[in-house]
Amino acid sequence: MEHWERTVGRVVGLGAGLLAVGAVGAAAVGMRLAQLAVTPEEPETPVRVTRLSGDDGRRIVWLRGTDAELEGRCSYLFDSGRGHARLGPVIDRGPDGLARPLVQLDRGSPAVGSAGRLTGWWFTDPAELGYRTERITYPTELGDAEAWLVRPRFPRKKRWAVHVHGRGALPEEAIRGVAPFARAGITSLVISYRNDPGAPRGDHGRYGIGIAEARDVDAAIAEAARRGAERVTLVGWSMGGTACLVAATRGAHRSLVDGLVLDSPGIDWTALLRYHAAARSAPRFVADLGIGLLGRGIVRAGEPGGLAIAGLSAEAFAEKLEVPVLIHASEGDTFVPCDGARRLAELRPELVQLRLQPRGEHVRLWNVDPESWERVTEVFARALPRPPWRG
């Protein structure tokens, strides 16, 4: 997702000259912006190790590059993803960049010059949480997709959760949300969806910005029901939050959904695409042109016939929402501003609980304050009532 933001900046910069020459240039930039919004991207490696210090008791990794100073604990994926290290918050700054303590090395060994990226994922497998975990597959409309099944120590009868990662991430992103549900006795499915490794390719190999992916979420709800679930809570991160909202308000199995927990969710996609264009000095009409091209299917996306972007708004979701929602959002999110979350909470205050933090970048709210994030989530999950239509 950060790669998308950087690429948008380059495209707008390159397109400035084209915009100056009129409609043809505007169309070219709008089309490219639309393509970027729905294209799964190869992760960049903007962060490099500049120095290693300390001893086995306290090793310090010095980093320089994009996102190196993000708040909170984080994972460092290096050597093309073959290496994974867990790093604590920044503890020092100097000529060699920013220093973070090495909390745990899961695979590989970082060396001076190692290139990678920082993510908020932290965990690599839900088994690390200490719960019984197995790999399963579940059927989707495109074929089988992989998922982790995580069983709590003291399961509550027939209560499950489905955890959905965000755009440009992997299922590992969503593992952070499992522990509070396990403590509440809720069995979890941490799913992959179309265009992920371990899942089928979507239409044109592109995203449906939550619309197409919602059908994979719906398929995961059906899988949970086949395994005995009578109530399913949806847990979505970023675009995974969009998919959960679509599944909960329009999906074939929405009657099984008892609530949602969303972190940094994409709620208003028209505003979001305009925001990213404006942040790079593209005129609003160029963003609207790209939105129109996606809507009419002229720019191919992961949904046949085009994307119904107008239906991805706080107003549209508020109209159909029937179950409680907990939203974790941050005023410091520069990728998906919290305006959509605020608006949904204003429209449906009887259902939406907004936990708004002053700090924390996109999908890194847990990393800044994991204890508070998990405490609020667990209390919410335990208190969810049975939907009235389920008796």
Steps between C-alpha positions, in 0.01 A plus 500: 500500500787741578648398163173608334524843666860549385417384148204738482741779580731402214212464255359843586845653475558344159150595392528869589631580156227294339232679700632826365418391146134433574243220487725229358751548779228508765352178365840330506569599861147410612525160334836429662376603844201267456726212399723550803202489738407146395835341411668267750851633535839350556634625837783747482806478724549860615660430841863389539704383796786747550646367823466220757603557859467350847547143612286187517319642802397823326552524127427828324417539131567837338281580199471769239223545245129550442287424807806432719367738766144367525372482856472180700623145461519357150620215284797538265470284190837483328688307231192480275283377786728210594593678822266613777603694810283659769618845599402722789428875482771748402741556791772716343592714200837572352716515187415137428127565503248374755567233763247232595555209740488152345225331702495169315655352188262252336693416184810619320762731643514872419837635394628846416358573158198273536199653324140458605183669618333568832150365557259493790447124475718387794396131500582247228263220607207500746654197673742752653210619715492163677169373361433183304530594135457316171513585132181441305354588162154641442307512170439833327328577171843497333644189668652402833675758719723434800428608857621447855252355747576604859322327788472668842576307817143535629274540196165670523241291327455576129674841503758570230688795351636554148812717474569686173826676412534817297611606156854404404549296819482129586291307755785547751383860539176385664656267760531796739123492545468133597605497868212709644250278321671183622490630857129562450459136393442577133643272230676690220556460128785716367437494127672562171294638214521543124841605364678386820759223496297192590181635344357515147574782260226761481351653186787646295726433801379824658326614816131570533575756781297286740200429276630182339698403810178514705383185321808319631416628848148369446644164396706493821183567703341204322804286587469598865131406489585161349731445795229584755494879529167666566643849551797656321680825584689662212840659565638713216813705446504788245348368173418184696275727705324606180447134408360427846255790480381383159461141620317609817256731322448328162649151518313173454586393857456835675237346731784312675699819571465627858746790485811650344839615625675727249850647510578801277215401267440628150144629538469776236693406186404801292640729769803274544597503132449876484714542812793311350482695178476835682791409728713486186357820351278332241182698426180348635359450150790265422415283803132504400597400150686198637203413722270517200728276294496239778124529538434442132752219474716689249787448741472133585476409865421188698126523438329424168336805346670757722508604863194646674714748692203718596377215720819515706415797720406565861148593391450179300635277776306684772173441318540120508696448822319278753768378743745668742832625364824588679733719295863558591615812316774759535519874448859433395405271210637662185394216267130454584384812688258437784224719349305201368507330840386820670215539253376143545507542878302824470241340275447188712605590858278226645706234320847644436762536774792712375830463684694792358870523588705818462807301385570205275545460127279293274430148642766559765271596787558166673875552468488832683281376788432124477369460854228764458410376150454144623317597819238706317460233233457219751239692702309577178515139376384356833205741519365446149135399522345225293340667195126530569409319179693191622273459804 
